[in-house]
Structure formats: structure tokens, C-alpha cells
Amino acid sequence: MPLHEIVSPLPGTFYRRPSPDADYYVAIDATVAAGAVVGLVEVMKQFTEIEADAGGRVVELLVEDGEPVDAGQVLMRIEG
């Protein structure tokens, strides 16, 4: 099955959940639909939703919650 890479569209801080006390958007082996929100990138208190560009199973998470990211950096891989 092909792997789809989810990349950050901009530099900032990546968050795997909508708030510190909330559950993560996705985890390893989670099934996601195309267009589903899988994380957030914060830049100067502005949050951009990161959506899956394809449906499938999350097989790799490459960035931890609260970690800085660059534009074009791969955040996770989805098999499907």
C-alpha cells in the first residue's frame, strides 16, 4: 500500500491535540479519513489545522506534541 506523508504547510509549533487536557487527534494504528484533522501548527498564537490528504492507517508519527517544525517537514505517514 502507498504511504502518504502529511507535511507542515508552515513553520511553527506542532500540536497533536486541540488543548493540553484533550485526547490526541490520532495515534499509531488509528484509521483516518481524508480531510480529517490530524494536528495543529501554531504561529504567533494563530492555529492552522493540519488535515490528512488521504484516508488510511497512521503508521508513523515523526513529531511530538509541542515540538517546533519547519515548512515542508513530514509530520506523519499514513498507509492507504
NUZANU-992376 format. One record per atom (N, C-alpha, C, O, CB): x, y, z. Coordinates in steps of 0.2 Angstrom, whole numbers, plus 2048, in hexadecimal, padded with zeros to 3 digits. Each point is the difference from the previous one (the first is absolute). Glycine has a CB too. Layout:
BEGIN
XYZ ...
//
This chain:
BEGIN
8047FA800 7FC806800 804806800 806800803 7F17FA803 80780B7F7 8048077FF 800803807 7FB800804 8038017F0 80880380D 800804806 7FF8077FE 8038037FB 8057F580B 7F480C7FE 7FF8077FF 803804806 7FF7FE806 7F67FF7F4 80F808804 803804805 7FC806801 7FE8037FC 80D7F8801 7F480680A 7FC806802 806805802 8047FF804 7F17FB800 80B80C7F8 805805802 7FD806803 7FB8027FF 80C7F97F7 7FE80980D 7FE806803 8008057FA 8058017FD 7FF7FC80F 7F78077F4 7FF8057FA 804807802 8028047FC 7F37F7801 80D80580A 804806802 8047FF806 7FF7FB803 7F880C7F8 80E7FD807 8047FF806 7FC802806 7FC804800 80E7FE7F9 7F77FB80C 7FD801807 8007FB805 8057FC800 7F380B7F9 8037F880B 8007FB805 7FB7FB7FF 7FA8027FF 80A806809 7FD7F27F7 7FB7FB7FF 7FD7FD806 8037FE805 8047FF7F1 7F380280A 7FC7FD805 7FC7FA7FE 7FC8017FB 80380B80B 8017EF7FD 7FC7FA7FF 7F9800803 7FD7FB7FF 80E7FF800 7F480B805 7F9800803 7FE807800 804805800 7FE7F1807 7F780B7F9 7FD807800 802804806 7FF806800 7F87F67F9 80A80180D 801804806 8047FB805 8007FA7FF 7F580D800 80F7FB806 8047FC804 7FC7FA804 8037FB801 80480F800 7F37F7800 7FC7FB804 7FC7FC7FB 7FC7FB802 80480C808 8007FA7F0 7FC7FC7FB 8047FA7FD 8067FF801 7F480B7FC 8037F1800 8037FA7FD 8038027FA 7FF8057FD 7F87F4808 80E8037F9 8048027F9 7FB7FF7FB 7FB7FC800 810800805 7F68077F5 7FC8007FA 8017F97FD 7FB7FC7FF 8068107FF 8057F1802 8017F97FD 8067FD804 804803804 7F88017F1 8047F680A 8067FC804 8027FA7FA 7FC7FF7FB 7FF803811 80A7FB7F6 8027FB7FB 7FB7FA800 7FD7FF805 80F8037FE 7F37FC7F7 7FB7FB7FE 7F9803800 7FB7FC7FE 80C7FB807 7F880F7FC 7F98037FF 7FE8017F9 8058017FC 7FD80680F 7F87F87F4 7FD8017F9 7FE8077FF 7FC802804 8017F27FB 80580F7FC 7FE8077FE 7FD8017FA 8017FC7FB 80780880C 7F38007F8 7FD8027F9 8038067FD 803804804 7F27F7800 80B8057F6 8038067FC 7FC806802 7FA800801 8097F97F5 80180C80C 7FD806802 7FF801808 7FF805802 7FC7FB7F3 8077FA80E 7FF800808 806804803 8068007FD 7F57F5803 80480F805 805804803 8047FB804 7FE7FC804 7FB80E7FD 80E7F77FE 8057FB803 805804805 8047FD803 7FB7FB7F3 80080F80A 804804804 7FF8077FF 7FC8027FC 80D7F5804 7FB80D804 8008077FF 807803800 8057FD803 7F0804803 80C8057F6 807803800 7FE807802 7FC8047FE 8097F57F9 7FF80980F 7FF807802 8058057FE 8067FE801 7F47FD809 80480A7F4 8058067FE 7FD806803 7FB8037FE 8097F77F7 800809810 7FE806803 7F9800802 7FC8057FF 80C8017FA 7F67F580B 7F97FF803 7FB7FF7FB 7FA800801 809807808 7FE7F87F0 7FC7FE7FB 8007F97FF 8067FD7FF 7FB80E7FC 7FA7F1805 8007F97FF 7FE7FE7F9 7FA8027FE 8047FC80E 8057FD7F1 7FE7FE7F9 7FF7F8801 8057FD802 80280C7F8 7F37F5804 7FF7F9800 8047FC7FB 8008037FA 7F480080A 80E7F87FD 8047FB7FC 7FB7FA7FE 7FE7FD805 80E8077FF 7F27FC7F6 7FC7FA7FE 8037FB7FC 8058017FD 7F2807803 8077F2801 8027FA7FC 7FE8017F9 7FB8027FE 8047F680C 8068077F1 7FF8017F9 7FD7F97FD 7FE8007FA 80B809805 7F77F2805 7FE7FA7FE 7FD7FC806 803801805 8057FF7F1 7F47FB809 7FD7FC805 8057FA801 8037FE7FB 7F1806803 80C7F9808 8047FA801 8027FF807 7FC803805 8087FE7F0 8017FB80C 8027FF807 807803802 8048007FC 7F67F5803 80680F806 806803803 8057FB801 7FF7FC805 7FA80E800 80D7F67F8 8057FC801 806803803 8047FC803 7F87FD7F4 80580D809 806803803 7FE808802 7FD8037FC 80B7F57FD 7FA80980D 800807803 807803801 8047FD803 7F1800802 80D8087F7 807802800 801806804 806802801 7FB7FA7F4 7FA80780E 800806804 7FC800806 7FB7FD800 80780A7F6 8017FA810 7FD800806 7FC806801 8018057FD 8087F4808 7F2807800 7FC805802 804806803 8047FF804 7F27F97FE 80980E7FB 803806802 8078017FD 804804802 7F67FA809 8087FE7F0 8078007FD 8008067FA 7FB8007FD 8077F3807 8038107FC 8008057FA 8017FC7F9 8037FB800 80280E808 7F87FA7F3 8017FD7F9 8018057FB 7FF806801 7F97F1803 80B8077F7 8018057FA 7FB7FE7FB 7FD7FB7FF 80F805803 7F38057F9 7FC7FF7FA 8027FB7FC 8067FF7FF 7F780D801 7FF7EF7FE 8027FA7FC 8027FA804 8027FB7FD 80180D7FA 7FE7F9810 8027FA804 7FB7FB800 7FA802801 80D806806 7FB7F27F9 7FB7FA800 7FE7FF807 804800805 8017FB7F1 7F480580C 7FE800806 7FE7F8802 8017FE805 7FB80E7FA 8017F17FC 7FE7F9801 7FF7FD7F9 7FF8037FB 7FB800810 8057F67F5 7FF7FC7FA 7FA7FC801 7FF7FD805 80D8037F8 7F08007FE 7FA7FC800 8007FB7FA 8028027FA 7F780880B 8057F07FD 8007FB7FB 7F97FF7FD 7FB7FF804 80F7FB802 7F58067F4 7FA7FF7FD 7FF8027F9 7FB7FF7FD 80180380E 
//
